[in-house]
Amino acid sequence: MSSSDDYDNLSKEEREARDQADRAREQEEQAALPYKWTQLLGEVDITVPVPNGTKARDLVVAISKKKLSVGLKGKEKILDGELCMDVKVEESTWTLEDNQLVLIHLEKINKERWWENVLTHHPKIDTRKIEPGNSKLSDLDGETRGMVEKMMFDNQQKQLGKPTSDELRKIEALKKFQAAHPEMDFSKAKIS
C-alpha cells in the first residue's frame, strides 16, 4: 500500500482510481486464500472448504490464543500459522457444516480493532476502508451503552429545549438542599 502522504496529495479522481485498484488487488489476494473470512469488531468468522463427505473425526483443528491450524488427518494443513491478533480460546469454536465446510468462529480479545488478515503471513486488507454495518445498543458493553444512551437522551432533551441529564441532576440536588434548609431564601439562586 502507498503512504498516506502520497494519497493526501492526489486529486479526487486519482484517489478513486487508486482505491478501485487497491480494492481489486485486495479482492484478488483474498480470493486466492484457501478460506473466506468476515469480521465484526468483536469476532472473526472463517469458512474453510474441505472435500465433500469429510467427517469431523477426519479433521485436525487447533485454536490457540495466537495460532490457528486446520487440516485433514495425514495430509498437509489447509491453513496453519500465527493469528494477526490474540483470541479468546474458550469462546472460539469450530463446526463442520454439510460435510464440506469448516466454520470457525474466533472471539477477539481486542474488540476495538479490525484485523488486517487472519494469519500474519497472508495478504492484508486496508482496515481504513472498512465500513461497519449499523450496530445495536445491545451489542455494546454496559459502560459504553450507558454513555451512548446518556448522549442520546441529552441530545433529545436539547432538541426539545429541556434540561440535559447533568442539568436535571443539578436541579434535583438544589431541590434536596432547599428541602433540607427551608429557612434559606433560594429565589435568586442560579444553577451553573
N, C-alpha and C positions, 0 to 999 in steps of 0.2 A: 504494500500500500504506500501511497505517496505521503509526504509530510503535510501536515495541516496548513503550514505557511504557504506552500505552493497552492493548495486548494483555495485558500482565502483570497489569493490574487487572481483567480480565474473569473471569467465573466459567467453570467448565469447559464448561458448556452454551453460553455466549456465544462462547467460543473455538472450539468445534466448529462452531457456526453460521458464524462468520466464516471459518474455514478452508474450510468447504464452499463458501461464496460466493466466496472467493478462488480456489479450485480451478476452480469453474465458469467464472468470468470468465477465468482463465488458459487453460482449455481452449478457450473460445470465441475468444479472441485468437489462440491458436496455430493453431486450425483455419482461421482467415481468411488465414493466411500462404500464399504461393504454393509452399510446400515443407513437408516434415516433417523433424524432426531429433531425434536422440538423442545422448547423450553418456556417456562414461566419464570418469574423472578425466584421462586422458591423450589423449583423442581425441573428435572430434565427427563424426558421420555425418549427411549431409543427402541427402534424396531429393527431386528436383525433377521433377515430371511435365512432359513435353513432348508435342507432338502425335504420335499413333501414326504410325509409319513414318519418324520422324526418323532421319537418318543422322548419324554423328559429324562428318562434314565440314560439316553444316548448323549445328553448334553453335559458339558462341564462349564458352569458359570460361577465366577468368583467375583464378588463385590467387596472391596475393602475401602477404607477411608480415602485412600489415594490412588487405588488401582482398579481396573476392570478388565476381565478376560472372559471371552465367550468362545466356545469351540465344541466340536464333536469328539467324543472319546476316540483316542487312537489316531486322530487327524490333526493337521495344523490348525492353530487357533484362528477363528474368523476375525476377532479383534482382541488385542492384548496391549496394554500399556498404562501409562500414568494418566490419571484424570487431570484435567486442567485446574480443578479446584476440589477441595475436600467434600465428602458426602457423609450423611448420617447413615451408617451401615444398618442400624436397627430399624430404620424407617424406609430403607430401599429394598425393592423386591424385583423378582422376575417371574414370568409365567410363559408357558408355551401355548400359543393360540393356533387352532386348526392344524396342529402337527406340522406347521410350516413357518411360523413366526415366533421369535423370542421377543417378548415385550419386557423391557427393563425400565423400571421407574426408580430414579435416583432423587433423594431429598437433599437439597443443597444445605450446607452448614451456613454459608453466607447467602442469605436470601435477598441481598440488596445489590448483587452484581450479576450481569449477564455473562454467560460463558462464551468465549470466542471459539471454542471447539470442545469436543468431548475428551479426546485423548490428545496429550500435548504434542505428539508428533504428526497430528493430522492438520489439514489446512484450516486456517482461521476464518471466521466471518467478522465483518465490521459491526461491532455491537453498537456503534453510534447510530447506525441506520435502523435499529430495531424499533418498531412501533408497537408498543404493548397494547393489547386489547383492553377494553374497559374492565375494571375490576370492581368487585362489590365490597361494601364496607365489611361484610362478614369475612372477607379474605384477609383483612388486616389484623395484626396483633392488637391486644387490648389497649395499650398505651397509644399507639398510632390511631386506632379507631376513635378513641376518646378525643384526641386532638382534632381529627378531621370533623367529627360531629360538632365539636365546640365551634370550629371555624365556620361550618355551615350554618349553625344556629345564629352566631354573631352576624354573619353576612345577611341572613334573612331579617334579623331584627333591625339592622341598619337600613335595609331597603324599606322597611315598614315605619321607619322613624322611631323605633322603640329602643330602649336601653339594651346594650350587649350583656353578656353573661358577667363580665367584670363589673360593669356599672350596676347590674342587679345585685351583685354580691356587696358592693359598697352601700347601696341603698338599704339592703337588709341589715347590714352592720350598724348603720346610722339609726334605723328603727329600733334595734335591740338596745342601743346605747340610750336613745330617747326614753324607752320604756323603763330602763334601769335608773334613769335620772330625770324624773318628771319635774323636779324643781328648776331645771335649767331651761332657758329660752333658746329654741333652735330655729326661730323664724327667719333669721338672717344667715343660717348656716349654708355653706356651699360645699358640694362634694367635688373633689378633683381627683 
